[in-house]
Structure formats: C-alpha cells, structure tokens
Amino acid sequence: MTQCYALGTLTVCLDGEIDHHAVRDIREQVDISINRHKPSKVIFDFENVTFMDSSGIGLIMGRYKTLSRYGGIIEIVRMPPYIEKVMKLSGVSKIVKGLDRAKAADKGEQDRKEQ
C-alpha cells in the first residue's frame, strides 16, 4: 500500500490481498494520515488488489464513518469487476463516490450502442 496527500485529497493505492490480516495495518496507516491531514476526500485505488474479503468492506465503512464526521468523502477507483460487484452487493455504493460513476459510464456506452 502507498499513500500520497495533495490538495486536500489522500490517495491510498492498495495492492495484493485485502483480508483481515492485511486490513489491520492498512487501517492504522490510513487513520494516521486522515487524522494528520483531515482530507476532504480519500480515494481508494483498487487497481492492484488481487483478493478482497469482507474486511475490505469494513475498511471502507470505517473510513467513511471517520470522514463523515467533518464532511469528507470517500471515492473508490479502478476496481476489478469482482470487487466492484462485492461493493455494490454490500451497499457501499450508496455511500461512496466512484461506483455510481462507473454505472453511469456503462449506461452511456450502452445508449451509444443503441443509437
């Protein structure tokens, strides 16, 4: 996992397996950065994630709760299809940015095909 902070946004690039063993360290590091910087947005980049269990959902939900206390938002980007499906089924798509945009992009592509 790598993190960078710029212009009010903390970007967290996740990699490998996101399970209950890995989430403990990720959560601690992300929470330190959130408390230090108080970002208005945290972006979780899932591009290099190879596996995720329910601990990944907990990671997102916990950071959402922390950020919502002061008006911050979470965005999830570059998810492999199976992770996107898990996020949608879990209801995370109702509280974070990124998932609805992917759905809108898919609909736009479908609309263009129909024309």
Helices and strands as residue ranges (DSSP letters): E 2-6, E 9-18, H 20-37, E 41-52, H 54-68, E 73-77, H 81-90, G 92-94, H 99-114
